[in-house]
């Protein structure tokens, strides 16, 4: 079994794909989902299942040969991130592979300093846009509050290669290494990976 969580619209048939989007939950609701389908901004592939890594995916412990998440963990607060790693560890078989990708905080920080050194007065604004750590417009009104509460577009915690590797180690993972697109010995990952997701990102492979 190969499982991806936080899949968004990328749902290869060779993998079991989960997402926690409220839109997906509405789409999967009998009758209501059919009635509202034409009004939803995003239509998930039919093979995407609703599943929350924080509550635990509907997957047996020790069932997965491979586990993958791309640009998902940065949307979690620090305590939730650590819970997600623990739950990720649980579902893997001994020796199973976990590959994860997050935006690279070090790259963004160095680019910010480079722009400052070059005299760019709006460097900080670029940094905030790049990292998605701030709001250009504060959500207001009931629609804004609902969108802010249920949406998950902004980043809550950022990582560099060193800190992410250390968190994986503390969660029990071993054989931790930086990885790149299509470099896993398990070629099942070629079905789920997108080379563009590795740009300006920290990508790590590890094992249970």
Phi and psi in degrees as a GROMACS rama.xvg file:
@    title "Ramachandran Plot"
@    xaxis  label "Phi"
@    yaxis  label "Psi"
@TYPE xy
-123.556  125.403  UNK-2
-123.996  134.95  UNK-3
-119.617  134.247  UNK-4
-121.19  152.694  UNK-5
68.7983  38.7732  UNK-6
-73.7271  -25.0484  UNK-7
62.2083  -133.113  UNK-8
-93.8926  0.70811  UNK-9
-92.1333  102.421  UNK-10
-138.013  73.8607  UNK-11
-61.2474  143.269  UNK-12
-67.2862  -18.8829  UNK-13
-76.8646  -10.6507  UNK-14
-117.412  158.147  UNK-15
-92.9984  120.052  UNK-16
-114.64  128.839  UNK-17
-123.438  148.132  UNK-18
-146.596  156.651  UNK-19
-111.416  14.919  UNK-20
-62.9631  133.261  UNK-21
-58.5032  -32.8025  UNK-22
-61.1482  -41.3409  UNK-23
-63.4817  -41.0569  UNK-24
-61.7097  -41.9979  UNK-25
-63.5628  -44.0164  UNK-26
-60.607  -34.3451  UNK-27
-85.186  -7.64217  UNK-28
-76.1001  124.334  UNK-29
-55.8129  143.845  UNK-30
68.4373  -60.5062  UNK-31
-60.8373  -43.764  UNK-32
-59.6154  -41.2714  UNK-33
-67.3913  -39.8893  UNK-34
-68.4862  -36.5946  UNK-35
-95.7118  -2.33271  UNK-36
-54.8584  -41.62  UNK-37
-70.4846  -16.392  UNK-38
-99.3808  -8.68417  UNK-39
-75.2368  138.717  UNK-40
-70.8854  -29.9198  UNK-41
-126.024  131.087  UNK-42
-112.822  115.036  UNK-43
-79.3017  147.728  UNK-44
-56.2797  150.815  UNK-45
-62.9668  -23.6381  UNK-46
-89.2945  7.76175  UNK-47
-86.0758  128.535  UNK-48
-103.907  152.314  UNK-49
-80.316  125.339  UNK-50
-161.398  135.27  UNK-51
-112.454  115.775  UNK-52
-62.8473  -25.2453  UNK-53
-73.6573  -35.57  UNK-54
-85.9264  -12.9314  UNK-55
100.842  124.308  UNK-56
-68.9585  152.208  UNK-57
-75.7769  61.606  UNK-58
-134.959  136.735  UNK-59
-65.44  145.261  UNK-60
-58.5329  137.245  UNK-61
71.3968  22.956  UNK-62
-97.4615  -16.5535  UNK-63
-99.3784  131.644  UNK-64
-78.4708  -33.8262  UNK-65
-144.203  147.772  UNK-66
-138.458  141.557  UNK-67
-145.442  139.352  UNK-68
-146.412  137.813  UNK-69
-127.704  122.1  UNK-70
52.0125  52.3794  UNK-71
-125.494  -47.0198  UNK-72
-65.674  -24.9864  UNK-73
-72.3605  -11.3537  UNK-74
-87.2656  3.44504  UNK-75
-107.568  143.346  UNK-76
-64.1761  162.021  UNK-77
-57.289  -45.1134  UNK-78
-67.2296  -36.8405  UNK-79
-69.4638  -36.9718  UNK-80
-57.3921  -45.8148  UNK-81
-66.3641  -36.2043  UNK-82
-64.2249  -40.9867  UNK-83
-61.2327  -39.9652  UNK-84
-65.42  -40.8186  UNK-85
-63.3581  -42.6431  UNK-86
-69.538  -32.1986  UNK-87
-64.2438  -43.4165  UNK-88
-60.7515  -40.9845  UNK-89
-59.9792  -41.7796  UNK-90
-80.9547  -11.5024  UNK-91
-80.5388  146.67  UNK-92
-72.0419  155.954  UNK-93
-55.4393  128.98  UNK-94
86.6033  -7.34889  UNK-95
-64.948  151.638  UNK-96
-100.682  134.678  UNK-97
-119.207  124.752  UNK-98
-120.957  130.969  UNK-99
-137.889  149.319  UNK-100
-131.811  134.178  UNK-101
-137.3  157.05  UNK-102
-60.1948  146.246  UNK-103
-90.2647  107.516  UNK-104
-62.9779  -38.2837  UNK-105
-61.1581  -44.0996  UNK-106
-59.4916  -46.8376  UNK-107
-63.3564  -39.6213  UNK-108
-67.7525  -42.5764  UNK-109
-66.7443  -36.517  UNK-110
-66.7175  -37.6138  UNK-111
-61.5487  -47.6462  UNK-112
-64.0944  -39.7896  UNK-113
-59.9873  -43.7213  UNK-114
-66.4026  -39.2908  UNK-115
-60.1318  -46.2708  UNK-116
-63.2529  -25.8825  UNK-117
-89.2316  6.0911  UNK-118
80.3093  17.6946  UNK-119
-78.0033  112.681  UNK-120
-70.7652  -21.1741  UNK-121
-103.465  25.9495  UNK-122
-60.0096  -39.0973  UNK-123
-67.0811  -35.2725  UNK-124
-65.9824  -42.2999  UNK-125
-61.4406  -39.4973  UNK-126
-63.0693  -43.8447  UNK-127
-66.8284  -38.8228  UNK-128
-66.2724  -42.2758  UNK-129
-64.1085  -40.7791  UNK-130
-90.2792  -11.2195  UNK-131
56.6153  36.3269  UNK-132
-93.965  -8.62088  UNK-133
-131.757  175.74  UNK-134
-113.677  123.944  UNK-135
-71.8049  -31.9514  UNK-136
-131.928  125.841  UNK-137
-72.9931  129.818  UNK-138
-61.9947  131.638  UNK-139
-134.689  157.839  UNK-140
75.171  172.253  UNK-141
-67.9939  -34.6012  UNK-142
-65.7711  -41.3668  UNK-143
-65.3145  -40.3278  UNK-144
-66.4194  -41.3493  UNK-145
-64.1413  -44.5102  UNK-146
-62.6668  -40.6891  UNK-147
-67.2026  -38.1194  UNK-148
-73.0491  -45.3107  UNK-149
-90.9643  -24.7436  UNK-150
-74.8534  163.372  UNK-151
-144.651  38.1347  UNK-152
-79.1104  -29.5401  UNK-153
-85.8298  156.695  UNK-154
-89.9857  136.027  UNK-155
-104.956  -23.9087  UNK-156
-154.312  133.859  UNK-157
-110.409  157.233  UNK-158
-135.097  148.578  UNK-159
-111.156  176.56  UNK-160
-62.2489  -38.2388  UNK-161
-69.5918  -46.8517  UNK-162
-69.909  -37.457  UNK-163
-65.9732  -43.1076  UNK-164
-61.5163  -39.4769  UNK-165
-66.5576  -40.6332  UNK-166
-63.7257  -38.7555  UNK-167
-63.7547  -41.0706  UNK-168
-62.5041  -44.6153  UNK-169
-64.9201  -27.1939  UNK-170
-79.7266  -5.81948  UNK-171
108.84  -4.26894  UNK-172
-73.1426  152.962  UNK-173
-129.904  176.856  UNK-174
50.6618  45.6161  UNK-175
-80.4423  127.158  UNK-176
-150.063  149.478  UNK-177
-62.8171  143.698  UNK-178
-131.213  168.072  UNK-179
-135.29  172.309  UNK-180
-55.7117  128.903  UNK-181
62.2966  31.5278  UNK-182
-108.851  10.1168  UNK-183
-80.4374  145.15  UNK-184
-69.4815  -20.4293  UNK-185
-92.0022  107.625  UNK-186
-75.7176  -2.74476  UNK-187
-60.9764  -26.5584  UNK-188
-69.2802  -17.3287  UNK-189
-65.9731  -24.4624  UNK-190
-73.5738  -24.1031  UNK-191
-110.359  -16.0814  UNK-192
-91.0855  146.959  UNK-193
-122.471  122.693  UNK-194
-59.2828  -29.7458  UNK-195
-67.0906  -23.309  UNK-196
-74.3101  -12.0017  UNK-197
-89.6736  -7.06543  UNK-198
-70.3765  128.96  UNK-199
52.5218  41.605  UNK-200
-133.576  159.63  UNK-201
-99.0556  122.018  UNK-202
-123.226  129.329  UNK-203
-134.198  138.365  UNK-204
-112.607  139.996  UNK-205
-150.598  175.793  UNK-206
-133.605  156.479  UNK-207
